[in-house]
Amino acid sequence: MAIYHLSLKTISRSKGQSAVASSAYRSGSKLKDRETGETKDFTKKHGVAYSEIQLPTQAPAKYKGREELWNAVEEKESKSNSQLAREVELALPAELERPTQIKLVHDYVQTNFVDRGMCADWSIHDKEDGNPHAHIMLTTRAIKKNGTWAPKQKSTYLLDENGAKVPQIDPKTGQQKIGARGRKMWQRTTESYTDWNDRNNAEIWRKSWAESCNQYLAPENKIDHRSYERQGVEQIPTIHEGYVAREMGDRSERVQTNIDIKASNRELSGLSATIAKIQEEARKLFRQIAELTELIRKRAQEKAEAKRQVEQLAQTGPAQPEPAEPTPNVADNFLKKLNADKAKQAKSAPPEESVAGDFLKKLHSDRSKRQDHKYRERTHDQGGPKL
């Protein structure tokens, strides 16, 4: 399975480093350092599978030789704190064949570094231990069109927020200073000759490497330049082991740490899968509840509309047969059970007199009283006994 690793570092004089020695070691070659007169011989180094130098179009052809290139760099970067080179170290997908790995690195270097003016000296290391990787050394100073080294900084006019030049003000007069030959004077500032040191480049180069690799990898082996946290993945990242730790095997503390991390990640993966399954079941249940609730609401509306139509027909014309009931379903069964429960409660409770019933009883009572009164009057007129 492919892994993602890309680190950036600088090779500088302040660390006691040499660009010539660094190049000789990474390429497994023999180079003479003209500054010290020493010869750096790493031709017996094991595991250097491939080396190449890529140059921008304006670079002198002699820089195709790494001894010429890095001695020229050290001659130009003479300060005690000078940065001699930038190094990019990246892991190569072990699934890819060597020619594909070479093409992958070559195209990545050309697009991200050489096309922007950097000279690149890179090598592939592979000790057949499952950890193929590449070291890319890059120059930190641009080359002009005439083939000479450009300055690392340049002077330019200071601009305000509107992009206009900022004048130099004479504190005595409050007016813009006037220089020789009556020329107006403007404030100046220094800035980097290139944008190679921009911090945003790290994210760009990391993302580009992932995208370059994924062009050759199967979907299940694709890599991501983002951390597990940024990806939203519940997983512990492993640590970089290095070739010494790999040769030591389980005796290495770094290797043992990674073994423990991988075991923990397997447990986390199992827990994550279980949680994901529970969440999916919960989502299905919520959807079913929502569908049932909506169905009950629609059935209730249909019944209310049917009842309204029946009452309207009863008031305006002869009784009509009630509309056919919709096909029973879960919602209808639920409503039937609800009505049945209401009916049971109604039977168990004593019947209550309605307003219409009270009216009829009073009507019958009044009618009986009037009939009794008329009977007494007829009996009296016919000579009956007085009451």
C-alpha positions as CSV (number, residue, x, y, z in Angstrom):
1,M,0.0,0.0,0.0
2,A,1.4,3.4,-1.0
3,I,2.2,5.8,1.9
4,Y,2.5,9.6,1.8
5,H,5.7,11.3,3.0
6,L,7.2,14.6,1.9
7,S,9.5,16.7,4.0
8,L,11.3,20.0,3.3
9,K,14.6,21.1,4.8
10,T,17.5,23.5,4.0
11,I,21.2,22.7,3.6
12,S,23.1,25.7,5.0
13,R,26.5,26.8,6.1
14,S,25.3,27.7,9.6
15,K,24.7,24.0,10.2
16,G,28.2,23.2,9.0
17,Q,26.9,21.6,5.8
18,S,28.3,21.5,2.3
19,A,26.3,21.4,-0.9
20,V,29.1,19.4,-2.7
21,A,29.2,16.8,0.0
22,S,25.4,16.5,0.2
23,S,25.2,16.0,-3.5
24,A,28.0,13.4,-3.6
25,Y,26.3,11.4,-0.8
26,R,22.8,11.5,-2.3
27,S,24.0,10.6,-5.8
28,G,26.6,8.0,-4.6
29,S,29.3,9.8,-6.6
30,K,32.8,11.3,-6.2
31,L,33.0,15.1,-6.2
32,K,35.8,17.5,-5.4
33,D,35.0,20.5,-3.1
34,R,37.1,23.3,-4.6
35,E,36.6,25.5,-1.5
36,T,38.2,23.0,0.9
37,G,40.2,21.0,-1.6
38,E,38.6,17.8,-0.2
39,T,37.2,15.0,-2.4
40,K,33.9,13.5,-1.3
41,D,33.8,9.9,-2.4
42,F,30.5,8.0,-1.9
43,T,30.8,5.6,-4.9
44,K,30.6,2.6,-2.6
45,K,27.3,3.8,-1.1
46,H,24.7,1.1,-1.5
47,G,21.1,1.7,-2.7
48,V,21.4,4.6,-5.1
49,A,19.1,3.4,-7.9
50,Y,19.1,6.5,-10.2
51,S,20.3,10.1,-10.4
52,E,19.6,13.0,-12.7
53,I,20.1,16.8,-13.0
54,Q,17.4,19.0,-14.5
55,L,18.1,22.6,-15.4
56,P,16.0,25.6,-16.5
57,T,16.6,26.9,-20.0
58,Q,18.7,29.9,-19.0
59,A,21.2,27.8,-16.9
60,P,24.7,27.2,-18.3
61,A,25.1,23.7,-19.9
62,K,28.1,23.0,-17.7
63,Y,25.8,22.8,-14.6
64,K,24.7,19.4,-16.0
65,G,27.7,18.2,-14.0
66,R,26.9,18.2,-10.3
67,E,30.5,19.1,-9.4
68,E,30.3,22.2,-11.5
69,L,26.8,23.1,-10.3
70,W,27.4,22.8,-6.5
71,N,30.9,24.4,-6.5
72,A,29.4,27.3,-8.3
73,V,26.7,27.5,-5.7
74,E,29.2,27.5,-2.8
75,E,31.3,30.1,-4.5
76,K,28.3,32.4,-4.8
77,E,26.8,31.7,-1.3
78,S,29.9,32.7,0.6
79,K,28.3,34.1,3.8
80,S,28.5,32.1,7.0
81,N,24.7,31.8,7.3
82,S,24.0,31.3,3.6
83,Q,21.4,28.7,2.5
84,L,23.1,26.5,-0.1
85,A,20.2,24.4,-1.2
86,R,16.7,23.3,-0.4
87,E,16.0,19.6,-0.1
88,V,12.7,17.8,-0.7
89,E,12.6,14.2,0.5
90,L,9.6,12.1,-0.6
91,A,8.5,8.5,-0.4
92,L,7.9,6.6,-3.7
93,P,5.0,4.2,-4.2
94,A,6.5,0.7,-3.9
95,E,3.8,-0.6,-6.2
96,L,5.3,1.2,-9.2
97,E,8.1,-0.2,-11.4
98,R,11.4,1.7,-11.5
99,P,10.9,3.3,-14.9
100,T,7.5,4.6,-13.7
101,Q,9.0,5.9,-10.5
102,I,11.7,7.8,-12.5
103,K,9.1,9.3,-14.8
104,L,7.0,10.3,-11.9
105,V,9.8,12.1,-10.1
106,H,11.2,13.7,-13.3
107,D,7.8,15.2,-14.3
108,Y,7.1,16.4,-10.7
109,V,10.5,18.1,-10.5
110,Q,10.1,19.7,-13.9
111,T,6.6,21.1,-13.2
112,N,7.1,22.3,-9.6
113,F,10.7,23.5,-9.5
114,V,12.6,23.6,-12.8
115,D,9.9,25.5,-14.7
116,R,10.1,28.1,-12.0
117,G,13.8,28.6,-12.5
118,M,15.5,26.2,-10.0
119,C,18.3,23.8,-10.8
120,A,17.4,20.3,-9.5
121,D,19.8,17.4,-8.6
122,W,17.8,14.4,-7.5
123,S,18.4,10.7,-6.7
124,I,16.3,7.6,-6.0
125,H,17.4,5.4,-3.1
126,D,16.1,1.9,-2.7
127,K,17.7,-0.8,-0.5
128,E,15.0,-3.3,-1.4
129,D,13.6,-2.9,2.1
130,G,10.2,-1.6,0.9
131,N,11.1,2.0,1.4
132,P,12.0,3.5,-2.0
133,H,12.4,7.3,-1.7
134,A,13.9,10.3,-3.5
135,H,16.1,13.2,-2.5
136,I,15.7,16.4,-4.5
137,M,18.3,19.1,-4.0
138,L,17.3,22.6,-5.3
139,T,19.2,25.8,-5.8
140,T,17.9,28.8,-3.8
141,R,19.1,31.5,-6.1
142,A,17.6,32.2,-9.6
143,I,19.6,32.4,-12.8
144,K,19.3,35.4,-15.1
145,K,18.6,35.1,-18.8
146,N,22.3,35.7,-19.4
147,G,23.2,32.6,-17.4
148,T,24.6,34.5,-14.3
149,W,23.3,34.2,-10.8
150,A,20.6,36.7,-9.8
151,P,20.5,38.5,-6.5
152,K,18.4,37.0,-3.7
153,Q,16.8,40.4,-3.1
154,K,15.9,43.3,-5.2
155,S,15.1,46.9,-4.6
156,T,11.7,48.2,-5.7
157,Y,9.4,51.2,-5.1
158,L,7.3,51.1,-1.9
159,L,3.6,51.2,-2.9
160,D,0.5,52.3,-0.9
161,E,-2.8,50.4,-0.7
162,N,-3.8,51.8,-4.1
163,G,-0.6,50.7,-5.8
164,A,0.8,54.2,-6.1
165,K,4.4,55.0,-5.2
166,V,5.0,56.5,-1.8
167,P,6.9,59.8,-1.9
168,Q,9.8,60.7,0.4
169,I,8.7,63.7,2.5
170,D,11.1,66.4,3.7
171,P,10.4,66.9,7.4
172,K,11.3,70.6,7.2
173,T,9.0,71.6,4.4
174,G,6.4,68.8,4.5
175,Q,6.8,68.5,0.7
176,Q,8.2,65.7,-1.4
177,K,12.0,65.6,-1.6
178,I,13.6,66.7,-4.8
179,G,16.9,64.9,-5.8
180,A,19.5,65.6,-8.3
181,R,18.5,67.2,-11.6
182,G,15.1,68.1,-10.1
183,R,13.8,64.5,-9.9
184,K,11.2,63.6,-7.3
185,M,12.3,61.1,-4.7
186,W,10.3,58.0,-3.8
187,Q,10.5,55.5,-0.9
188,R,12.0,52.2,-1.8
189,T,11.9,48.7,-0.2
190,T,13.6,45.4,-0.7
191,E,11.9,42.1,-1.6
192,S,12.8,38.6,-2.5
193,Y,13.9,38.2,-6.1
194,T,11.7,35.1,-6.3
195,D,8.7,33.7,-4.4
196,W,10.4,30.4,-3.7
197,N,10.5,31.0,0.1
198,D,6.8,31.7,0.3
199,R,5.3,29.5,3.0
200,N,2.3,28.7,0.8
201,N,4.7,26.7,-1.5
202,A,4.9,23.9,1.0
203,E,1.2,23.1,0.7
204,I,1.3,23.5,-3.1
205,W,4.3,21.1,-3.5
206,R,2.8,18.6,-1.0
207,K,-0.6,18.5,-2.8
208,S,1.1,18.3,-6.2
209,W,3.1,15.2,-5.2
210,A,-0.1,13.4,-4.0
211,E,-1.8,14.3,-7.3
212,S,1.2,13.2,-9.3
213,C,1.3,9.8,-7.6
214,N,-2.4,9.2,-7.8
215,Q,-2.2,9.3,-11.6
216,Y,-0.4,6.0,-11.5
217,L,-2.1,4.4,-8.4
218,A,-5.3,2.2,-8.2
219,P,-8.3,3.9,-6.5
220,E,-7.8,1.9,-3.3
221,N,-4.1,2.9,-3.1
222,K,-4.5,6.6,-3.7
223,I,-2.7,8.9,-1.2
224,D,-3.6,12.2,0.5
225,H,-1.2,15.0,1.4
226,R,-3.5,16.1,4.3
227,S,-3.0,15.0,7.8
228,Y,-5.5,12.4,9.2
229,E,-7.0,15.2,11.3
230,R,-7.6,17.4,8.2
231,Q,-9.1,14.4,6.4
232,G,-11.4,13.7,9.4
233,V,-9.9,10.2,9.8
234,E,-9.8,8.6,13.2
235,Q,-6.3,7.2,12.9
236,I,-2.9,7.7,14.6
237,P,-0.1,8.7,12.2
238,T,3.1,6.5,12.2
239,I,6.5,8.0,12.6
240,H,9.4,8.1,10.1
241,E,11.7,5.1,10.7
242,G,14.7,5.7,8.5
243,Y,17.0,3.0,7.0
244,V,18.9,2.4,10.3
245,A,15.7,1.6,12.2
246,R,14.5,-0.7,9.3
247,E,17.8,-2.6,9.4
248,M,17.5,-3.1,13.1
249,G,13.9,-4.4,12.8
250,D,11.9,-5.1,15.9
251,R,14.9,-4.1,18.1
252,S,14.4,-0.5,17.0
253,E,12.3,1.6,19.2
254,R,10.9,3.5,16.2
255,V,9.9,0.3,14.5
256,Q,8.3,-1.0,17.7
257,T,6.4,2.3,18.1
258,N,5.0,1.9,14.6
259,I,4.0,-1.7,15.3
260,D,2.0,-0.5,18.3
261,I,0.5,2.4,16.4
262,K,-0.6,0.1,13.5
263,A,-2.2,-2.3,16.1
264,S,-4.1,0.6,17.7
265,N,-5.2,1.8,14.2
266,R,-6.7,-1.6,13.5
267,E,-8.7,-1.4,16.7
268,L,-9.8,2.1,15.8
269,S,-10.8,1.0,12.3
270,G,-13.0,-1.8,13.7
271,L,-14.7,0.7,16.1
272,S,-15.2,3.2,13.4
273,A,-16.8,0.6,11.2
274,T,-19.2,-0.4,14.0
275,I,-20.1,3.2,14.7
276,A,-20.7,3.8,11.0
277,K,-23.0,0.8,10.8
278,I,-25.0,2.0,13.8
279,Q,-25.2,5.5,12.4
280,E,-26.5,4.1,9.1
281,E,-29.2,2.1,10.8
282,A,-30.2,5.1,12.8
283,R,-30.5,7.2,9.6
284,K,-32.7,4.5,8.1
285,L,-35.0,4.4,11.2
286,F,-35.3,8.2,11.2
287,R,-36.3,8.1,7.5
288,Q,-38.9,5.4,8.2
289,I,-40.4,7.4,11.1
290,A,-40.5,10.6,8.9
291,E,-42.2,8.7,6.1
292,L,-44.8,7.2,8.5
293,T,-45.5,10.5,10.1
294,E,-46.1,12.1,6.7
295,L,-48.3,9.2,5.7
296,I,-50.4,9.6,8.8
297,R,-50.8,13.3,8.2
298,K,-51.9,12.8,4.6
299,R,-54.5,10.1,5.7
300,A,-55.8,12.3,8.4
301,Q,-56.3,15.1,5.8
302,E,-58.0,12.7,3.4
303,K,-60.5,11.5,6.1
304,A,-61.2,15.1,7.2
305,E,-61.9,16.1,3.5
306,A,-64.2,13.0,3.0
307,K,-66.1,13.9,6.2
308,R,-66.5,17.5,5.1
309,Q,-67.9,16.4,1.7
310,V,-70.4,14.0,3.3
311,E,-71.7,16.7,5.6
312,Q,-72.0,19.1,2.7
313,L,-74.0,16.6,0.7
314,A,-76.3,16.0,3.7
315,Q,-77.1,19.7,3.9
316,T,-77.7,20.3,0.2
317,G,-79.2,17.2,-1.2
318,P,-80.2,13.5,-0.8
319,A,-77.7,11.3,1.0
320,Q,-75.1,9.9,-1.3
321,P,-73.0,6.9,-0.7
322,E,-69.8,7.6,1.1
323,P,-66.7,7.7,-1.0
324,A,-64.7,4.4,-1.1
325,E,-62.2,4.1,1.7
326,P,-58.5,4.1,0.5
327,T,-56.7,0.8,0.7
328,P,-55.8,0.1,4.3
329,N,-52.1,0.5,5.2
330,V,-49.9,1.0,8.2
331,A,-51.3,4.4,8.8
332,D,-55.0,3.3,8.5
333,N,-54.4,0.4,10.9
334,F,-52.8,2.8,13.3
335,L,-55.9,5.1,13.1
336,K,-58.3,2.2,13.4
337,K,-56.6,1.0,16.5
338,L,-56.7,4.6,17.9
339,N,-60.5,4.9,17.1
340,A,-61.1,1.5,18.7
341,D,-59.4,2.5,21.9
342,K,-61.5,5.7,21.9
343,A,-64.7,3.6,21.5
344,K,-63.8,1.3,24.4
345,Q,-63.2,4.3,26.6
346,A,-66.6,5.7,25.5
347,K,-68.5,2.5,26.4
348,S,-66.9,2.2,29.8
349,A,-68.0,5.8,30.6
350,P,-71.8,6.6,31.5
351,P,-73.7,8.1,28.6
352,E,-74.0,11.9,28.8
353,E,-77.2,13.7,27.9
354,S,-77.0,15.8,24.7
355,V,-78.5,19.2,24.2
356,A,-80.9,17.7,21.6
357,G,-82.1,15.1,24.1
358,D,-82.8,17.6,26.8
359,F,-84.8,19.7,24.3
360,L,-87.0,16.7,23.2
361,K,-87.7,15.7,26.8
362,K,-88.8,19.2,27.6
363,L,-91.0,19.3,24.5
364,H,-92.7,16.0,25.4
365,S,-93.3,17.3,29.0
366,D,-94.9,20.5,27.8
367,R,-97.1,18.6,25.4
368,S,-98.4,16.3,28.1
369,K,-99.2,19.2,30.4
370,R,-101.2,20.9,27.6
371,Q,-103.2,17.7,26.9
372,D,-104.0,17.3,30.6
373,H,-105.2,20.9,30.8
374,K,-107.5,20.5,27.8
375,Y,-109.0,17.3,29.2
376,R,-109.9,19.0,32.5
377,E,-111.5,21.9,30.6
378,R,-113.8,19.5,28.6
379,T,-114.8,17.6,31.7
380,H,-115.7,20.8,33.5
381,D,-117.9,22.1,30.5
382,Q,-119.9,18.8,30.5
383,G,-120.8,19.1,34.2
384,G,-118.1,17.0,35.5
385,P,-116.7,17.4,38.9
386,K,-114.8,20.5,39.5
387,L,-111.2,20.0,40.1
